[in-house]
């Protein structure tokens, strides 16, 4: 949007963020979406009392309300009129920017962060208790019991021939 001033760009971005937050927090229910050439378009309804239905145009920081309707039926009929062939139910798949934002937020989200030990403590167990995938414990137990690993053969030489 090179024709916009800095303050206009901030205003458009703030509106786009509000729309994104409304969808994310369940205040704006997206009924359908479609790909209109390059940008994604969608139709949805605000769930609060007296909520309007909106026609959304664009993605990420360029998403904006292009039109408003009094009822979801009216909005869906208008949306279908222009995007019947490309129309898909529900919200559009996340964009790369939205996925990156979710990943960045999850780093700082203490509810999803789980503290894991940096290294699991080594535990020596008897061979008969070792799991099939616990090769280190099996080898350690064997070496503790038989210090000369190289001299042991698994099968007799006569039977190998």
ZADO-1210 file (C-alpha; in nm, 4 decimals, padded with zeros to 6 digits):
<atoms>
<atom x="00.0000" y="00.0000" z="00.0000" code="UNK" pos="1"/>
<atom x="00.2526" y="00.2612" z="-00.1104" code="UNK" pos="2"/>
<atom x="-00.0187" y="00.5273" z="-00.1456" code="UNK" pos="3"/>
<atom x="-00.0878" y="00.5294" z="00.2319" code="UNK" pos="4"/>
<atom x="00.0799" y="00.7512" z="00.4866" code="UNK" pos="5"/>
<atom x="00.2411" y="00.5992" z="00.7965" code="UNK" pos="6"/>
<atom x="-00.0584" y="00.6807" z="01.0134" code="UNK" pos="7"/>
<atom x="-00.2957" y="00.5222" z="00.7588" code="UNK" pos="8"/>
<atom x="-00.0804" y="00.2088" z="00.7486" code="UNK" pos="9"/>
<atom x="-00.0898" y="00.1917" z="01.1302" code="UNK" pos="10"/>
<atom x="-00.4663" y="00.2322" z="01.1272" code="UNK" pos="11"/>
<atom x="-00.5119" y="-00.0480" z="00.8697" code="UNK" pos="12"/>
<atom x="-00.2746" y="-00.2728" z="01.0649" code="UNK" pos="13"/>
<atom x="-00.4567" y="-00.2004" z="01.3927" code="UNK" pos="14"/>
<atom x="-00.7913" y="-00.2869" z="01.2319" code="UNK" pos="15"/>
<atom x="-00.6429" y="-00.6066" z="01.0879" code="UNK" pos="16"/>
<atom x="-00.5061" y="-00.7014" z="01.4304" code="UNK" pos="17"/>
<atom x="-00.8472" y="-00.6403" z="01.5895" code="UNK" pos="18"/>
<atom x="-01.0125" y="-00.8673" z="01.3304" code="UNK" pos="19"/>
<atom x="-00.7470" y="-01.1346" z="01.3895" code="UNK" pos="20"/>
<atom x="-00.7940" y="-01.1121" z="01.7675" code="UNK" pos="21"/>
<atom x="-01.1737" y="-01.1300" z="01.7326" code="UNK" pos="22"/>
<atom x="-01.1428" y="-01.4508" z="01.5280" code="UNK" pos="23"/>
<atom x="-00.8830" y="-01.5958" z="01.7645" code="UNK" pos="24"/>
<atom x="-01.0905" y="-01.5243" z="02.0764" code="UNK" pos="25"/>
<atom x="-01.4147" y="-01.6596" z="01.9243" code="UNK" pos="26"/>
<atom x="-01.5921" y="-01.3251" z="01.8943" code="UNK" pos="27"/>
<atom x="-01.6030" y="-01.3363" z="01.5129" code="UNK" pos="28"/>
<atom x="-01.7287" y="-01.6609" z="01.3575" code="UNK" pos="29"/>
<atom x="-01.6041" y="-01.7133" z="01.0021" code="UNK" pos="30"/>
<atom x="-01.8680" y="-01.8904" z="00.7902" code="UNK" pos="31"/>
<atom x="-01.6780" y="-01.9273" z="00.4613" code="UNK" pos="32"/>
<atom x="-01.3667" y="-01.8164" z="00.2767" code="UNK" pos="33"/>
<atom x="-01.2416" y="-01.8029" z="-00.0825" code="UNK" pos="34"/>
<atom x="-00.9251" y="-01.7116" z="-00.2692" code="UNK" pos="35"/>
<atom x="-00.9940" y="-01.4053" z="-00.4813" code="UNK" pos="36"/>
<atom x="-00.6904" y="-01.4058" z="-00.7069" code="UNK" pos="37"/>
<atom x="-00.4117" y="-01.3219" z="-00.4617" code="UNK" pos="38"/>
<atom x="-00.5876" y="-01.2158" z="-00.1389" code="UNK" pos="39"/>
<atom x="-00.8191" y="-01.4278" z="00.0687" code="UNK" pos="40"/>
<atom x="-01.1749" y="-01.3114" z="00.1284" code="UNK" pos="41"/>
<atom x="-01.4078" y="-01.4332" z="00.3996" code="UNK" pos="42"/>
<atom x="-01.7519" y="-01.3790" z="00.5455" code="UNK" pos="43"/>
<atom x="-01.8297" y="-01.3961" z="00.9148" code="UNK" pos="44"/>
<atom x="-02.0555" y="-01.2765" z="01.1948" code="UNK" pos="45"/>
<atom x="-01.9755" y="-01.1104" z="01.5259" code="UNK" pos="46"/>
<atom x="-02.1307" y="-01.3242" z="01.7986" code="UNK" pos="47"/>
<atom x="-02.2142" y="-01.0537" z="02.0516" code="UNK" pos="48"/>
<atom x="-02.5727" y="-00.9287" z="02.0796" code="UNK" pos="49"/>
<atom x="-02.6676" y="-00.7299" z="01.7708" code="UNK" pos="50"/>
<atom x="-02.3474" y="-00.8394" z="01.5980" code="UNK" pos="51"/>
<atom x="-02.3123" y="-00.7514" z="01.2316" code="UNK" pos="52"/>
<atom x="-02.2023" y="-00.9856" z="00.9576" code="UNK" pos="53"/>
<atom x="-01.8908" y="-00.8727" z="00.7737" code="UNK" pos="54"/>
<atom x="-01.7211" y="-00.9323" z="00.4400" code="UNK" pos="55"/>
<atom x="-01.3443" y="-00.9457" z="00.4986" code="UNK" pos="56"/>
<atom x="-01.0808" y="-00.8821" z="00.2344" code="UNK" pos="57"/>
<atom x="-00.7075" y="-00.9482" z="00.2591" code="UNK" pos="58"/>
<atom x="-00.4692" y="-01.1387" z="00.4837" code="UNK" pos="59"/>
<atom x="-00.2424" y="-01.0724" z="00.7783" code="UNK" pos="60"/>
<atom x="-00.1780" y="-00.6996" z="00.8387" code="UNK" pos="61"/>
<atom x="-00.3855" y="-00.5999" z="00.5331" code="UNK" pos="62"/>
<atom x="-00.7125" y="-00.7684" z="00.6387" code="UNK" pos="63"/>
<atom x="-01.0005" y="-00.5264" z="00.6456" code="UNK" pos="64"/>
<atom x="-01.3789" y="-00.5132" z="00.6576" code="UNK" pos="65"/>
<atom x="-01.4969" y="-00.4515" z="00.3018" code="UNK" pos="66"/>
<atom x="-01.8714" y="-00.4573" z="00.3709" code="UNK" pos="67"/>
<atom x="-02.1200" y="-00.5140" z="00.6541" code="UNK" pos="68"/>
<atom x="-02.4586" y="-00.6870" z="00.6549" code="UNK" pos="69"/>
<atom x="-02.7499" y="-00.7046" z="00.8960" code="UNK" pos="70"/>
<atom x="-02.7806" y="-01.0847" z="00.8898" code="UNK" pos="71"/>
<atom x="-02.5577" y="-01.3863" z="00.8264" code="UNK" pos="72"/>
<atom x="-02.7924" y="-01.5081" z="00.5504" code="UNK" pos="73"/>
<atom x="-02.7634" y="-01.1793" z="00.3643" code="UNK" pos="74"/>
<atom x="-02.3848" y="-01.1841" z="00.4006" code="UNK" pos="75"/>
<atom x="-02.3538" y="-01.5439" z="00.2792" code="UNK" pos="76"/>
<atom x="-02.5793" y="-01.4791" z="-00.0217" code="UNK" pos="77"/>
<atom x="-02.3725" y="-01.1759" z="-00.1235" code="UNK" pos="78"/>
<atom x="-02.0487" y="-01.3713" z="-00.0695" code="UNK" pos="79"/>
<atom x="-02.1742" y="-01.6671" z="-00.2732" code="UNK" pos="80"/>
<atom x="-02.2817" y="-01.4350" z="-00.5553" code="UNK" pos="81"/>
<atom x="-01.9202" y="-01.3312" z="-00.6144" code="UNK" pos="82"/>
<atom x="-01.7235" y="-01.6378" z="-00.4987" code="UNK" pos="83"/>
<atom x="-01.9453" y="-01.9422" z="-00.5587" code="UNK" pos="84"/>
<atom x="-01.6795" y="-02.1458" z="-00.7433" code="UNK" pos="85"/>
<atom x="-01.3970" y="-02.0827" z="-00.4926" code="UNK" pos="86"/>
<atom x="-01.6107" y="-02.0726" z="-00.1762" code="UNK" pos="87"/>
<atom x="-01.5053" y="-02.3091" z="00.1044" code="UNK" pos="88"/>
<atom x="-01.6701" y="-02.3501" z="00.4460" code="UNK" pos="89"/>
<atom x="-01.5028" y="-02.2222" z="00.7620" code="UNK" pos="90"/>
<atom x="-01.2004" y="-01.9999" z="00.8113" code="UNK" pos="91"/>
<atom x="-00.9108" y="-01.9945" z="00.5670" code="UNK" pos="92"/>
<atom x="-00.5980" y="-02.1942" z="00.6522" code="UNK" pos="93"/>
<atom x="-00.3404" y="-02.0034" z="00.8539" code="UNK" pos="94"/>
<atom x="-00.0942" y="-01.7946" z="00.6582" code="UNK" pos="95"/>
<atom x="00.2814" y="-01.8310" z="00.7071" code="UNK" pos="96"/>
<atom x="00.2828" y="-01.5077" z="00.9074" code="UNK" pos="97"/>
<atom x="00.0045" y="-01.6325" z="01.1384" code="UNK" pos="98"/>
<atom x="00.1880" y="-01.9638" z="01.1930" code="UNK" pos="99"/>
<atom x="00.5092" y="-01.7764" z="01.2754" code="UNK" pos="100"/>
<atom x="00.3217" y="-01.5519" z="01.5207" code="UNK" pos="101"/>
<atom x="00.1687" y="-01.8539" z="01.6950" code="UNK" pos="102"/>
<atom x="00.5108" y="-02.0163" z="01.7214" code="UNK" pos="103"/>
<atom x="00.6607" y="-01.6955" z="01.8602" code="UNK" pos="104"/>
<atom x="00.3812" y="-01.6599" z="02.1172" code="UNK" pos="105"/>
<atom x="00.4159" y="-02.0208" z="02.2281" code="UNK" pos="106"/>
<atom x="00.7778" y="-01.9569" z="02.3282" code="UNK" pos="107"/>
<atom x="00.6617" y="-01.7059" z="02.5891" code="UNK" pos="108"/>
<atom x="00.3378" y="-01.8812" z="02.6856" code="UNK" pos="109"/>
<atom x="00.3963" y="-02.0235" z="03.0328" code="UNK" pos="110"/>
<atom x="00.0873" y="-02.2455" z="03.0128" code="UNK" pos="111"/>
<atom x="00.2250" y="-02.4444" z="02.7196" code="UNK" pos="112"/>
<atom x="00.5904" y="-02.4374" z="02.8257" code="UNK" pos="113"/>
<atom x="00.6975" y="-02.7464" z="03.0111" code="UNK" pos="114"/>
<atom x="01.0269" y="-02.7597" z="03.1872" code="UNK" pos="115"/>
<atom x="01.2146" y="-03.0634" z="03.0718" code="UNK" pos="116"/>
<atom x="01.5430" y="-03.1759" z="03.2177" code="UNK" pos="117"/>
<atom x="01.8358" y="-03.0826" z="02.9994" code="UNK" pos="118"/>
<atom x="01.9684" y="-03.4387" z="03.0131" code="UNK" pos="119"/>
<atom x="01.7871" y="-03.7403" z="03.1452" code="UNK" pos="120"/>
<atom x="01.9636" y="-03.9056" z="03.4362" code="UNK" pos="121"/>
<atom x="02.1364" y="-04.2280" z="03.3491" code="UNK" pos="122"/>
<atom x="01.9974" y="-04.5305" z="03.5191" code="UNK" pos="123"/>
<atom x="02.1685" y="-04.8666" z="03.5315" code="UNK" pos="124"/>
<atom x="01.9264" y="-05.1555" z="03.5249" code="UNK" pos="125"/>
<atom x="01.9743" y="-05.5317" z="03.5084" code="UNK" pos="126"/>
<atom x="01.9742" y="-05.6790" z="03.1587" code="UNK" pos="127"/>
<atom x="01.6451" y="-05.8614" z="03.2070" code="UNK" pos="128"/>
<atom x="01.4718" y="-05.5315" z="03.2969" code="UNK" pos="129"/>
<atom x="01.6176" y="-05.3215" z="03.0151" code="UNK" pos="130"/>
<atom x="01.3785" y="-05.2080" z="02.7426" code="UNK" pos="131"/>
<atom x="01.4362" y="-05.3128" z="02.3834" code="UNK" pos="132"/>
<atom x="01.5468" y="-04.9599" z="02.2940" code="UNK" pos="133"/>
<atom x="01.7678" y="-04.9074" z="02.6001" code="UNK" pos="134"/>
<atom x="02.0945" y="-05.0162" z="02.4384" code="UNK" pos="135"/>
<atom x="02.3236" y="-04.8059" z="02.6562" code="UNK" pos="136"/>
<atom x="02.1865" y="-04.9548" z="02.9778" code="UNK" pos="137"/>
<atom x="02.2157" y="-05.3045" z="02.8328" code="UNK" pos="138"/>
<atom x="02.5765" y="-05.2481" z="02.7245" code="UNK" pos="139"/>
<atom x="02.6720" y="-05.0853" z="03.0573" code="UNK" pos="140"/>
<atom x="02.5269" y="-05.3757" z="03.2535" code="UNK" pos="141"/>
<atom x="02.7066" y="-05.6271" z="03.0341" code="UNK" pos="142"/>
<atom x="03.0393" y="-05.4457" z="03.0611" code="UNK" pos="143"/>
<atom x="03.0042" y="-05.4196" z="03.4399" code="UNK" pos="144"/>
<atom x="02.9485" y="-05.7939" z="03.4619" code="UNK" pos="145"/>
<atom x="03.2066" y="-05.8930" z="03.1971" code="UNK" pos="146"/>
<atom x="03.4879" y="-05.6398" z="03.1693" code="UNK" pos="147"/>
<atom x="03.6424" y="-05.8076" z="02.8645" code="UNK" pos="148"/>
<atom x="03.3820" y="-05.7426" z="02.5973" code="UNK" pos="149"/>
<atom x="03.6145" y="-05.7984" z="02.2986" code="UNK" pos="150"/>
<atom x="03.7009" y="-06.1549" z="02.3983" code="UNK" pos="151"/>
<atom x="03.3402" y="-06.2760" z="02.4088" code="UNK" pos="152"/>
<atom x="03.1870" y="-06.4358" z="02.1015" code="UNK" pos="153"/>
<atom x="02.8165" y="-06.4578" z="02.0532" code="UNK" pos="154"/>
<atom x="02.8210" y="-06.7857" z="01.8620" code="UNK" pos="155"/>
<atom x="03.0734" y="-07.0707" z="01.8508" code="UNK" pos="156"/>
<atom x="03.3075" y="-07.0667" z="01.5510" code="UNK" pos="157"/>
<atom x="03.2118" y="-07.4230" z="01.4514" code="UNK" pos="158"/>
<atom x="02.8458" y="-07.3352" z="01.4085" code="UNK" pos="159"/>
<atom x="02.9259" y="-07.0229" z="01.2014" code="UNK" pos="160"/>
<atom x="03.0856" y="-07.2290" z="00.9228" code="UNK" pos="161"/>
</atoms>
